[in-house]
Amino acid sequence: MPWCEACDRFYTPSTLSTVGDCPEGHHVADAPDAGGLAQSDADGGESGEQKFRVPWHFWLLVAVLVVYLGYRLIQLINWLLG
């Protein structure tokens, strides 16, 4: 989604002007493409590979899952021992 720094909000492509500015006339930052890469990141590194950034909430979900499964493992061990 296109982001306007001045308005501090996202816009849908249909709400932007024909030149790609927000309705208030501010410049809108580059929107990420379908792969989750910003236009400036799509150039890649020296090897030509594209960089993909994993969202922070994915890692939060992984951490919560590890804590939950660890707790369930402790419950299983207690059930087996006693």
C-alpha positions in Angstrom: 0.0 0.0 0.0 1.2 3.5 -0.8 2.3 5.5 2.3 2.1 9.3 2.7 4.6 10.6 5.2 3.0 14.0 5.6 -0.5 12.6 6.2 0.9 9.6 8.2 -1.5 7.1 6.6 -1.8 4.5 3.9 -3.8 5.0 0.7 -5.2 2.5 -1.7 -4.1 3.0 -5.3 -7.5 4.0 -6.4 -7.5 7.0 -4.0 -4.2 8.4 -5.4 -4.1 11.1 -8.1 -3.0 10.2 -11.7 0.6 11.1 -10.9 0.6 9.0 -7.7 0.2 11.7 -5.0 -2.2 11.6 -2.1 -5.5 13.5 -2.2 -4.0 16.4 -0.2 -1.2 16.8 -2.8 1.7 15.3 -0.8 4.2 13.0 -2.4 3.5 9.3 -1.6 6.4 6.9 -0.9 7.0 3.9 -3.1 4.6 1.1 -2.4 6.0 -2.5 -2.0 5.4 -4.8 -4.8 3.6 -8.1 -4.5 6.6 -9.9 -3.1 6.8 -7.5 -0.1 9.8 -5.6 -1.3 10.0 -1.9 -1.5 11.0 -0.4 -4.8 14.3 0.7 -3.4 15.0 -2.8 -2.0 14.1 -4.6 -5.2 17.5 -3.7 -6.8 19.2 -6.5 -4.8 22.7 -6.8 -3.5 25.9 -7.5 -5.3 24.8 -11.0 -6.2 21.5 -9.7 -7.7 19.4 -11.5 -5.1 16.3 -9.7 -3.8 16.0 -9.0 -0.1 12.9 -10.2 1.7 12.0 -8.8 5.2 10.0 -11.0 7.5 7.4 -9.0 9.4 8.0 -8.5 13.1 4.6 -10.0 14.0 5.7 -13.3 12.4 8.6 -13.6 14.9 6.2 -12.6 17.7 3.9 -15.5 16.7 6.9 -17.9 16.6 8.0 -16.8 20.1 4.5 -17.3 21.5 4.3 -20.7 19.8 7.6 -21.8 21.3 6.6 -20.7 24.8 3.2 -22.5 24.5 4.7 -25.8 23.2 7.4 -25.6 25.9 4.6 -25.3 28.5 2.7 -28.2 27.0 5.9 -30.3 27.0 6.4 -29.6 30.7 2.8 -30.7 31.3 3.4 -33.9 29.4 6.5 -34.7 31.4 4.6 -34.1 34.7 1.8 -36.3 33.5 4.2 -39.1 32.6 6.1 -38.9 35.9 3.2 -38.7 38.2 
